[in-house]
Every structure is written in C-alpha cells, then in structure tokens.
Amino acid sequence: MEGFKAATISEIISSFEWAMNHGASRHENTFVIEGMRLGFIPDLNSISLKEHIDLDTYSNMIWKKDHHPDYTHLPDLMSILFRPVKGMLGNKYEIEEYDGSRKRLHMDRVMQIPLDRINGALVFFSTIVKECALSGAESLIQEMKMEMEMEASSE
C-alpha cells in the first residue's frame, strides 16, 4: 500500500471491519463475476480432507483467539468456498474439484465477490455452528434423561 498515509490505511481497515460486522448478508449458491459462474460448495459433507484442512487453517489465521481479526487471508478462504461451476442443471450445479495450487487461477474474480455475499457465506457457517451446538446440547440432555429414567426403572 505504498503511497497511502498511515491514517488512510487505518481508515480503510476500520471501514472494512465495520462492513464485515454490520453489513448486510445475502447468500447465493451461484453468481457470475466477469463471465465466470462461481458456486458455493454444494455439499459440505463431501469436502475433501485437504479442503477441510485449508478452510480450518485460513479461518484460524483470520480469527485468532483473543486477537483482532486479520482479514488478509479472507480471499484464500473464499477461493475454497466459491469455485468455478463446471456444470449446472436447474438449481443443481457442480464446482471444480479443489486443488490448492489452482485456486489462484480464479482469485481475481474471488477478489470481486461483493461483501454481502461474503457475509452471507460467513453467516451461513455461523448458523451451522450455532445449530450444531444447540442440537448437540439437546441430544446430551435427551440422553441424560433416558439414562436417568432407565436407572429409576431398574431400582
């Protein structure tokens, strides 16, 4: 960022952080940027081990515990989540296989993803995490109730 004053850089970072925290979110499975259709991972249950490791690595680099977020690697994270669509039939679609060495080929388009769609993807994952935590707690409570009932009936 050569040529920018420190105050300008600080203002840009503050504006970006405000937008990340307060901006609108819109999740769309596919959209077109510069003639290329990008698609969100259609089946999270079928991601490869490498995808999972890279998603986890970049997430941890961005949202460090007890530190201010560092969004430097957000494009890397988004390039895993949004990849070129190979084929589409109705609302079903297939994206390119994940290859960490090839993600740079569509990075210029990833850098143009509107912030509302990035926020949409982040809200999507945030919702999944909350639902998993709730359903896990509910399952544990249900299991404990069943155990207690079994103990009470055996006495």
C-alpha positions as CSV (number, residue, x, y, z in Angstrom):
1,M,0.0,0.0,0.0
2,E,2.8,2.3,-0.9
3,G,1.7,5.9,-1.2
4,F,-1.0,5.8,1.4
5,K,-0.7,7.6,4.7
6,A,-1.0,5.6,7.9
7,A,-4.2,7.4,8.8
8,T,-5.7,6.5,5.4
9,I,-4.8,2.8,5.8
10,S,-6.2,2.8,9.3
11,E,-9.5,4.3,8.0
12,I,-9.8,1.7,5.2
13,I,-9.2,-1.1,7.7
14,S,-11.8,0.4,10.1
15,S,-14.4,0.8,7.3
16,F,-13.8,-2.8,6.1
17,E,-14.2,-4.2,9.7
18,W,-17.4,-2.1,10.1
19,A,-18.8,-3.6,6.9
20,M,-17.8,-7.1,8.0
21,N,-19.6,-6.6,11.3
22,H,-22.6,-4.6,10.3
23,G,-23.1,-5.1,6.6
24,A,-26.0,-6.9,5.0
25,S,-25.6,-10.5,4.1
26,R,-27.0,-12.4,1.1
27,H,-26.2,-16.0,0.5
28,E,-26.5,-17.1,-3.1
29,N,-25.3,-20.5,-4.2
30,T,-24.0,-19.3,-7.6
31,F,-23.4,-16.0,-9.2
32,V,-21.5,-14.6,-12.2
33,I,-18.5,-12.3,-12.0
34,E,-16.8,-11.2,-15.2
35,G,-18.4,-14.0,-17.2
36,M,-17.4,-16.8,-14.8
37,R,-20.1,-18.5,-12.7
38,L,-18.8,-19.2,-9.2
39,G,-20.5,-21.7,-6.9
40,F,-20.6,-22.2,-3.2
41,I,-19.5,-25.7,-2.1
42,P,-22.8,-27.6,-2.8
43,D,-22.2,-30.4,-0.3
44,L,-20.3,-29.7,2.8
45,N,-20.4,-33.4,3.8
46,S,-18.3,-34.3,0.8
47,I,-15.4,-31.9,1.2
48,S,-12.0,-33.4,0.9
49,L,-9.6,-33.6,3.8
50,K,-7.4,-31.0,2.1
51,E,-10.3,-28.6,1.7
52,H,-11.2,-29.1,5.4
53,I,-7.6,-28.5,6.5
54,D,-7.2,-25.4,4.3
55,L,-10.6,-24.0,5.4
56,D,-9.6,-24.5,9.1
57,T,-6.1,-23.1,8.5
58,Y,-7.3,-19.9,6.9
59,S,-10.1,-19.5,9.4
60,N,-7.7,-19.7,12.2
61,M,-5.3,-17.2,10.5
62,I,-8.2,-14.8,10.2
63,W,-10.0,-15.2,13.5
64,K,-7.2,-15.7,16.0
65,K,-8.4,-16.2,19.6
66,D,-8.2,-13.1,21.7
67,H,-6.9,-11.0,18.8
68,H,-8.4,-8.6,16.4
69,P,-9.4,-10.4,13.1
70,D,-6.8,-10.3,10.3
71,Y,-8.7,-10.4,7.0
72,T,-5.6,-10.8,4.9
73,H,-6.4,-14.4,4.2
74,L,-10.2,-13.9,3.6
75,P,-9.7,-14.2,-0.2
76,D,-7.9,-17.5,0.3
77,L,-10.8,-18.8,2.4
78,M,-13.4,-17.5,-0.2
79,S,-11.5,-19.1,-3.1
80,I,-12.1,-22.5,-1.4
81,L,-15.7,-21.8,-0.7
82,F,-16.6,-20.3,-4.1
83,R,-15.1,-22.1,-7.1
84,P,-15.9,-22.1,-10.8
85,V,-19.0,-24.0,-11.8
86,K,-18.3,-26.9,-14.2
87,G,-22.0,-27.7,-15.0
88,M,-25.5,-26.7,-14.0
89,L,-28.9,-28.3,-14.4
90,G,-31.7,-26.3,-12.9
91,N,-30.6,-25.3,-9.4
92,K,-28.1,-28.2,-9.1
93,Y,-24.5,-27.5,-10.0
94,E,-21.1,-29.0,-9.8
95,I,-18.0,-26.9,-9.0
96,E,-14.3,-27.6,-9.9
97,E,-12.5,-30.1,-7.7
98,Y,-10.4,-28.4,-5.0
99,D,-6.8,-28.0,-5.9
100,G,-5.0,-25.5,-3.6
101,S,-2.3,-24.9,-6.3
102,R,-5.0,-23.9,-8.8
103,K,-7.1,-21.5,-6.7
104,R,-5.0,-18.6,-7.9
105,L,-6.5,-19.1,-11.4
106,H,-9.8,-17.6,-10.3
107,M,-8.5,-15.3,-7.4
108,D,-9.1,-12.2,-9.5
109,R,-12.8,-13.0,-9.6
110,V,-12.9,-14.0,-5.9
111,M,-11.5,-10.6,-5.1
112,Q,-14.6,-9.1,-6.7
113,I,-17.2,-11.0,-4.8
114,P,-19.5,-8.4,-3.2
115,L,-19.2,-8.1,0.5
116,D,-22.9,-9.0,1.0
117,R,-22.2,-12.5,-0.5
118,I,-19.1,-12.9,1.6
119,N,-21.1,-12.0,4.7
120,G,-23.8,-14.4,3.5
121,A,-21.2,-17.3,3.5
122,L,-19.9,-16.3,6.9
123,V,-23.5,-16.1,8.3
124,F,-24.2,-19.5,6.8
125,F,-21.3,-21.1,8.7
126,S,-22.1,-19.2,11.9
127,T,-25.7,-20.5,11.8
128,I,-24.5,-24.1,11.2
129,V,-22.1,-23.8,14.2
130,K,-24.9,-22.5,16.4
131,E,-27.3,-25.2,15.3
132,C,-24.7,-27.9,15.9
133,A,-24.0,-26.6,19.4
134,L,-27.7,-26.5,20.2
135,S,-28.6,-29.9,18.7
136,G,-25.5,-31.4,20.5
137,A,-26.6,-29.9,23.8
138,E,-30.2,-31.1,23.2
139,S,-29.0,-34.6,22.4
140,L,-26.9,-34.7,25.5
141,I,-29.9,-33.6,27.7
142,Q,-32.1,-36.2,26.0
143,E,-29.6,-38.9,26.5
144,M,-29.1,-38.0,30.2
145,K,-32.9,-38.1,30.7
146,M,-33.1,-41.6,29.2
147,E,-30.2,-42.8,31.4
148,M,-31.9,-41.4,34.5
149,E,-35.2,-43.0,33.5
150,M,-33.5,-46.3,33.0
151,E,-31.8,-46.1,36.3
152,A,-35.1,-45.2,38.1
153,S,-36.9,-48.1,36.4
154,S,-34.2,-50.6,37.4
155,E,-34.4,-49.8,41.1
